[in-house]
Amino acid sequence: MSGETGLPLPDFGSLKRGRFTHFPVVPGRLEFALEVRRAILRERPQVVALELPTTLEKVWRRAAERLPEMSVIFYPDDTGGEDEAVYVPVEPADPFTEAIRTALETGAEVLFADPDAGPRPHLKDAYPDPYALLHIGLDRYVEAYRVYPQPRSEELARHAAGIAWKVQGADPLARVMVVVSLNLLDPVLDAMEEPQAQPLARVRRQGVELLNPHPESLAEIAVEYPFLQWRYEQFRAQMSDGNLVDRRHSQLAVLREAEKEYEASTGERVAHWQRRLLARYTRNLALSNNELAAGLFDLTVAARSVVDDNYAWDVWETAGRYPPQKEESGLRTVRISGEEVWIDTRRIRLRRRLPSTKRRLRPVGLKPRKKEKVPGEWASQLNGTSICSYPPEDLVIEDYGRFLKKKGKSILSEERVRVEPFTTSILDGVDIRETIRNWHEHRIYVRQYQKIHGEVGAVVVIFDEDRDNRYPYLTTWLGENQNESDMAFYSTFPFDNLVGPGIGRAEYGGFLMSLPPRRMYDVWQDPDYEFAESKSERLLLAGLDYSLERYVVYVAARPPRTIFRTIASRVGRTVLYVPIGQLSPVSLKKIRVVHVLDGYDKREIAKDYLW
C-alpha cells in the first residue's frame, strides 16, 4: 500500500480551522470594528469568542447595552500600588465591543475567552496603520504583519493556552468565531492545536465599577477621536456611505466644522492657501509617525501651526464632540484625563485669544453708531441716479496700489540680481548668504542689481477668482483727479448691506487700477475681452490693454495661465506675478472692504455712518 489516505493536509496558515474561525483585530481601531461587524453579519457564527477577561463580562455587557453612550470600566490595579487603578474605555469603534453588539443582534452566544489567570503579557510592537485596511484588505494586512512574528515567551504561551482552553470548551456543535488581538494570533493558533488544561484563574474581581465619562473627557481618553466614532455610529446602522468612516473624509469634515466655529468666534476666515498647507502638513506629521492618516493630536498641532491657537482650539473641540454622551446619567459621571488612562501621552498648550469685554467698552464721549429708526428707512432713500466712492477709502487704496507697484519691481529686481566675487568694488553691497556658503574659499561675494527699465502702469488684485459667482456686482468707475486711478472691480452687491442712508458696504472679489485717469471704458461690456474665462482674466486683459507702462502687477493666489504671457508680449507688456500670500493679511483685509455711495450728496454724511 502506498500509505495515501486521500485526506487533504490542513492549511496551517489558514485562519479557519474546522469549526473555528479566527479573526485577528487591532484593539480600539475603527477599521477592524467595521470588518468584524461585516464578518459576523456575513458568516452568522453561533458563538463569538472574545479575548476579554471573564471577570469583566457582566460590567462589559452592561457597558455595551449603554451604547452609543460611552462608558469606562474601572477597577484597582493588583500589580501596582494602592493608589493605582485601571481604566478601560468602552467605545463603539472598538472591534471587541462591536463584536459583542453585532453578536447580540444576530442572536449568537458571546463568550469571554480570557480566563484572567494573570496580567496580559506586554508585547512591544507597533501595528501598521489600520487605514491601509480600506485599500489592501484584511487578508493582506494580516499576512504582512505575520511575516515578522512576535518573540515567544513562557508567559505568552501560558496566556494563549488559557484562551485556547476557554474556546475549546465552547458548544462542540457550534460554529465559533474567535476575535483575538493580532499580536496574539499565532500563539493562540498554536495553542488550539492540542487540548489545554484549565488554568488557575480568579473567579471574580473586586472593586469593578462602571463609570460615565464626562463629554469633555472623551477627546483625551478615547482611542479614536469622538467625532470619528459618532460618524461610525451613524454608519453602522445602514453600512452604505463609506465616506462616513473614511479617516480623511472625517478629517476634512472636522476642519470644515472648526472653520465655522472659528469664523463665528473671531470673525476671521481660513484662507484657501492655509487649507492646502493644512493638508500637506497633516500628511507629513502622519508620515513622521509611520501612519497614513493623522490623528487628533496631529490635526491640532497642524491647525495651531498653520492658522492660530483659536483655530486649533476649535479643531480640538469639534473633534471631541460626541452628541450621544450626556453629563447626566444613571452612572457616576467623572472627568478623566488622558494621563490617567494612557502611558506616554503628549501635551499641547493652546492660548485662546478672544476679544475681551473690557476692550469692547466704549470710551466716554464716543458717539454711538447710527441705526435705522424703522426697518427699510435707508433702503427707501436710494434713487439710483449715480454712484461714487468714499474719498478717504480712495486714499487708502491708492496708497496700497503704489506699494504694490514697488513690490512688483523689487521682486523683478531680486530675480535679476547678479552675484560675483569681490574684486575692486562692492557694487550694491555684500551678499552675506553667498559669502558664508563659500567661506572655505576665503572670498567675499558682492551682489549687483540689474537696472529695471520701465515702470508699473496697472495693478490687478484678485482676492477670489469667483468661479461660483459669489461676487455679482460688476462696475467700472473713473478717477476724479489726476491722482486717482480708473478702477474696475467685481464685488458683492453693496446695497444688500446698507450701513447708512444710500450707503452700501461690499467686499471686493478683485479690482483693477490704472493711471492716468478718465480713459477706461466699461471693462465688463467690452467685446475685446470676451474670450476671458473668468472675471479675474477679464481684469488682467484690461490691465494689459490700458497700461501705458511696460509692467502690470498681478496679485492673486495663483499665477495667470501661460497664454497671458504670450498676449502680454504681443502688446509689449510684462506681467509681474505677486503671490497674495506674501502680503500682509491685515492690510488685505483693510482694503478689501468698499463702500458705494448712492450719489455725491452722501459724501457729506458718510463719515457719520462708516467706521
PyMOL commands that set and color helices and strands:
alter all, ss='L'
color gray80, all
select helices_A, chain A and resi 30-43+54-66+95-106+130-136+138-146+154-168+182-191+215-221+226-238+242-245+247-266+272-288+296-306+309-319+338-341+379-381+391-415+432-437+439-441+494-496+527-529+535-546+563-570+580-582+585-592+600-606
alter helices_A, ss='H'
color red, helices_A
select strands_A, chain A and resi 16-17+20-25+47-53+71-76+85-90+109-114+176-181+209-213+332-334+417-421+445-449+456-462+473-477+486-491+498-500+503-514+551-556+574-579+593-597
alter strands_A, ss='S'
color yellow, strands_A
deselect
rebuild
show_as cartoon
